[in-house]
Amino acid sequence: MADFESASIPAVSGRVVIYGGKGALGSACVDTFISKNWWVGSIDTKPNCNANENIVVNIEQNCVEQEQIILAELKGILGDNKLDGIICVAGGWAGGDAANKDFIKNSDLMWKQSVWSSIIAAKIASQYLKEGGFLALTGAKAALEGTPGMIGYGMAKAAVHHLTKSLATEKGGLPAKSLVACILPSVLDTKMNRKLMPKADDKTWTPLNFISELFWKWTKVQERPLNGSLLHLVTKDYKTEVIPV
């Protein structure tokens, strides 16, 4: 467990935690907020050297163990300080229908990557988010319908959609006047996607900095959606729109 004192956090413009801060989108979010003179904490299975502080998740631990350790470390890091935003962009992808030999294995992985991270982020928000702050979660447009070729993925993302709607209610457990919203990206413009799909039409891929800047605007109470929104990110000819579902 990290041993930090709240006094170690210098005067900054704001504070945000990125859950999944070492992934492609998470790294973009870390870099955007660091560039704005914000304090940034990263939670991931590997540290992000650009973040101010890191909490490294042990994937061998169950969800309850991960939650307990993350909250304990955050308490040591933040002290009495509160967060302006919590951004959960952790997740992954695995395919397979019910007949696939890895159906259960892949479904278990998807649940751990998308649902565990999202509910722990929600718990963090219940304790450390400022009144009027925001929690951003990550779903998927595909999960609004059946996903027979990737059932585990669709199931996990649909659960995140449900979590978003539940947290947005009066009795959802988040601080007063806070916002919770879920982005539903299609294909992100990442190095890995370019490597795996070199001949794909990248004019429909959503740039990472569009999303990180969108979150930045939310901290300034700009372009905020309605509480509980599921937001489809639609990119055409390199231009991205945010369309509430």
C-alpha positions as CSV (number, residue, x, y, z in Angstrom):
1,M,0.0,0.0,0.0
2,A,1.3,3.4,-0.9
3,D,2.3,5.8,1.9
4,F,1.3,9.3,0.9
5,E,0.2,12.4,2.8
6,S,-2.5,14.7,1.5
7,A,-0.1,17.6,2.0
8,S,2.0,16.1,-0.9
9,I,-0.6,17.3,-3.4
10,P,0.4,20.8,-4.6
11,A,-1.9,23.7,-5.5
12,V,-3.5,22.7,-8.8
13,S,-6.3,23.7,-11.0
14,G,-8.3,20.6,-10.2
15,R,-8.0,16.9,-9.4
16,V,-9.1,13.9,-11.5
17,V,-8.6,10.1,-11.3
18,I,-8.4,8.1,-14.5
19,Y,-9.3,4.5,-14.0
20,G,-7.5,2.7,-16.9
21,G,-5.0,5.4,-17.1
22,K,-2.3,3.3,-18.8
23,G,-4.4,2.3,-21.8
24,A,-4.6,4.3,-25.0
25,L,-7.6,6.4,-24.1
26,G,-6.6,6.6,-20.5
27,S,-3.1,7.8,-21.4
28,A,-4.7,10.5,-23.6
29,C,-6.9,11.6,-20.7
30,V,-3.9,11.7,-18.3
31,D,-1.9,13.8,-20.8
32,T,-4.7,16.3,-21.4
33,F,-5.4,17.0,-17.8
34,I,-1.7,17.2,-16.9
35,S,-1.3,19.8,-19.7
36,K,-4.0,21.8,-18.0
37,N,-2.1,21.9,-14.7
38,W,-4.4,19.4,-13.0
39,W,-3.4,16.8,-10.5
40,V,-4.0,13.3,-12.0
41,G,-4.2,10.0,-10.4
42,S,-4.1,6.8,-12.5
43,I,-5.5,3.4,-11.5
44,D,-4.5,0.5,-13.8
45,T,-2.6,-2.8,-13.8
46,K,0.5,-0.8,-14.8
47,P,1.7,2.7,-13.8
48,N,1.5,5.7,-16.1
49,C,4.7,7.7,-15.5
50,N,3.0,10.9,-16.6
51,A,0.4,10.8,-13.8
52,N,1.1,12.5,-10.5
53,E,0.3,9.3,-8.5
54,N,-0.4,5.7,-9.5
55,I,-2.4,2.9,-7.9
56,V,-1.5,-0.4,-9.5
57,V,-4.2,-3.0,-9.5
58,N,-3.4,-6.7,-8.8
59,I,-5.5,-8.7,-11.3
60,E,-5.1,-11.8,-9.1
61,Q,-7.3,-10.2,-6.4
62,N,-11.0,-10.4,-6.5
63,C,-13.3,-7.3,-6.8
64,V,-13.7,-6.8,-3.1
65,E,-10.0,-7.0,-2.5
66,Q,-9.3,-4.5,-5.3
67,E,-11.8,-2.1,-4.0
68,Q,-10.5,-2.2,-0.4
69,I,-6.9,-1.6,-1.5
70,I,-7.7,1.1,-4.0
71,L,-9.8,3.0,-1.5
72,A,-7.1,2.7,1.2
73,E,-4.5,4.0,-1.1
74,L,-6.7,6.9,-2.3
75,K,-7.3,7.8,1.3
76,G,-3.6,8.0,1.9
77,I,-3.1,10.0,-1.3
78,L,-6.0,12.5,-1.1
79,G,-6.5,12.9,2.6
80,D,-9.4,15.4,2.9
81,N,-9.1,16.6,-0.7
82,K,-12.0,15.8,-3.1
83,L,-12.0,15.0,-6.8
84,D,-13.5,17.1,-9.6
85,G,-13.9,14.1,-11.9
86,I,-13.5,10.4,-12.1
87,I,-13.1,8.9,-15.5
88,C,-13.3,5.2,-16.0
89,V,-12.0,4.1,-19.4
90,A,-10.8,0.7,-18.4
91,G,-12.0,-2.3,-20.4
92,G,-11.1,-4.6,-23.2
93,W,-12.6,-6.9,-25.9
94,A,-13.0,-10.6,-26.4
95,G,-15.4,-12.4,-28.8
96,G,-17.3,-15.6,-28.8
97,D,-20.9,-17.0,-28.8
98,A,-22.2,-19.6,-26.4
99,A,-20.7,-22.5,-28.4
100,N,-17.2,-21.0,-28.4
101,K,-14.8,-23.0,-26.3
102,D,-13.6,-19.8,-24.5
103,F,-17.2,-18.4,-24.0
104,I,-17.1,-18.6,-20.2
105,K,-13.4,-17.6,-19.9
106,N,-13.9,-14.5,-22.2
107,S,-17.2,-13.5,-20.5
108,D,-15.4,-13.7,-17.1
109,L,-12.6,-11.5,-18.4
110,M,-15.0,-8.9,-19.9
111,W,-16.9,-8.7,-16.6
112,K,-13.7,-8.1,-14.7
113,Q,-12.3,-5.5,-17.1
114,S,-15.5,-3.5,-17.6
115,V,-17.8,-4.1,-14.7
116,W,-15.4,-4.4,-11.8
117,S,-13.6,-1.2,-12.8
118,S,-16.9,0.7,-13.3
119,I,-18.4,-0.3,-9.9
120,I,-15.2,0.5,-8.1
121,A,-15.1,3.9,-9.9
122,A,-18.6,4.5,-8.7
123,K,-17.6,3.6,-5.2
124,I,-14.7,6.1,-5.4
125,A,-17.2,8.7,-6.6
126,S,-19.5,8.1,-3.7
127,Q,-16.7,8.9,-1.3
128,Y,-14.3,11.4,-3.0
129,L,-16.3,13.2,-5.8
130,K,-17.0,16.9,-5.1
131,E,-20.6,18.1,-5.1
132,G,-21.2,19.0,-8.8
133,G,-18.4,16.8,-10.0
134,F,-18.7,14.1,-12.7
135,L,-18.2,10.4,-13.2
136,A,-17.6,9.2,-16.7
137,L,-18.1,5.5,-17.6
138,T,-17.5,3.6,-20.8
139,G,-20.1,1.5,-22.5
140,A,-20.5,0.4,-26.2
141,K,-23.1,1.2,-28.9
142,A,-23.1,-2.5,-29.9
143,A,-24.4,-3.4,-26.4
144,L,-27.7,-1.6,-27.0
145,E,-28.7,-4.7,-28.9
146,G,-27.8,-8.4,-29.0
147,T,-24.1,-9.2,-29.6
148,P,-24.1,-12.8,-30.7
149,G,-20.4,-12.8,-31.8
150,M,-19.2,-11.2,-28.6
151,I,-21.7,-12.1,-25.9
152,G,-19.5,-11.5,-22.9
153,Y,-18.4,-8.1,-24.2
154,G,-22.0,-7.0,-24.9
155,M,-23.2,-8.3,-21.5
156,A,-20.6,-6.4,-19.6
157,K,-21.1,-3.2,-21.4
158,A,-24.9,-3.4,-21.0
159,A,-24.3,-3.8,-17.3
160,V,-22.3,-0.5,-17.4
161,H,-25.2,1.2,-19.2
162,H,-27.5,0.0,-16.4
163,L,-25.1,1.2,-13.7
164,T,-25.0,4.6,-15.3
165,K,-28.8,4.9,-15.2
166,S,-29.0,3.7,-11.6
167,L,-26.3,6.1,-10.4
168,A,-28.1,9.0,-12.0
169,T,-31.2,8.5,-9.8
170,E,-31.8,10.4,-6.6
171,K,-30.9,7.4,-4.5
172,G,-27.9,6.3,-6.7
173,G,-25.4,7.2,-3.9
174,L,-23.4,10.0,-5.7
175,P,-22.9,13.5,-4.3
176,A,-25.5,16.2,-4.9
177,K,-25.6,17.9,-8.3
178,S,-23.0,15.4,-9.7
179,L,-23.1,14.1,-13.2
180,V,-22.7,10.5,-14.3
181,A,-22.6,9.8,-18.1
182,C,-21.5,6.9,-20.2
183,I,-19.7,7.3,-23.5
184,L,-20.5,4.7,-26.3
185,P,-17.6,4.8,-28.7
186,S,-17.4,2.6,-31.8
187,V,-13.8,2.4,-33.1
188,L,-11.1,4.4,-31.4
189,D,-8.2,5.8,-33.4
190,T,-5.4,4.0,-31.5
191,K,-2.0,2.6,-32.6
192,M,-3.2,-0.9,-31.9
193,N,-6.3,-0.5,-34.1
194,R,-4.3,0.9,-36.9
195,K,-1.9,-2.1,-36.6
196,L,-4.7,-4.6,-36.6
197,M,-6.9,-2.9,-39.2
198,P,-4.4,-1.2,-41.6
199,K,-7.0,-1.1,-44.5
200,A,-10.0,0.1,-42.5
201,D,-11.7,3.4,-43.2
202,D,-10.2,5.6,-40.5
203,K,-12.4,8.5,-41.3
204,T,-15.0,6.9,-39.0
205,W,-12.6,6.3,-36.1
206,T,-12.9,8.6,-33.1
207,P,-9.8,10.5,-32.1
208,L,-8.6,10.0,-28.5
209,N,-8.1,13.7,-27.9
210,F,-11.7,14.4,-28.9
211,I,-12.8,12.3,-25.9
212,S,-10.2,13.6,-23.5
213,E,-11.1,17.2,-24.4
214,L,-14.8,16.4,-24.0
215,F,-14.1,15.3,-20.4
216,W,-12.1,18.4,-19.9
217,K,-15.1,20.5,-21.0
218,W,-17.3,18.7,-18.5
219,T,-14.9,19.8,-15.7
220,K,-15.6,23.4,-16.8
221,V,-19.4,22.6,-16.8
222,Q,-19.4,23.0,-20.6
223,E,-21.3,20.8,-23.0
224,R,-22.4,18.6,-20.1
225,P,-25.1,16.1,-21.1
226,L,-28.2,15.2,-19.0
227,N,-27.5,13.1,-16.0
228,G,-27.5,9.4,-16.8
229,S,-26.9,9.9,-20.5
230,L,-25.6,7.2,-22.8
231,L,-23.6,9.1,-25.4
232,H,-22.9,7.6,-28.8
233,L,-19.7,9.0,-30.3
234,V,-20.2,9.1,-34.1
235,T,-17.3,10.0,-36.4
236,K,-17.7,10.7,-40.1
237,D,-15.1,12.2,-42.3
238,Y,-12.9,12.8,-39.3
239,K,-15.6,14.9,-37.5
240,T,-17.1,13.5,-34.3
241,E,-20.6,14.2,-32.9
242,V,-21.9,13.3,-29.5
243,I,-25.4,11.9,-29.9
244,P,-27.5,11.0,-26.8
245,V,-29.0,7.5,-27.2
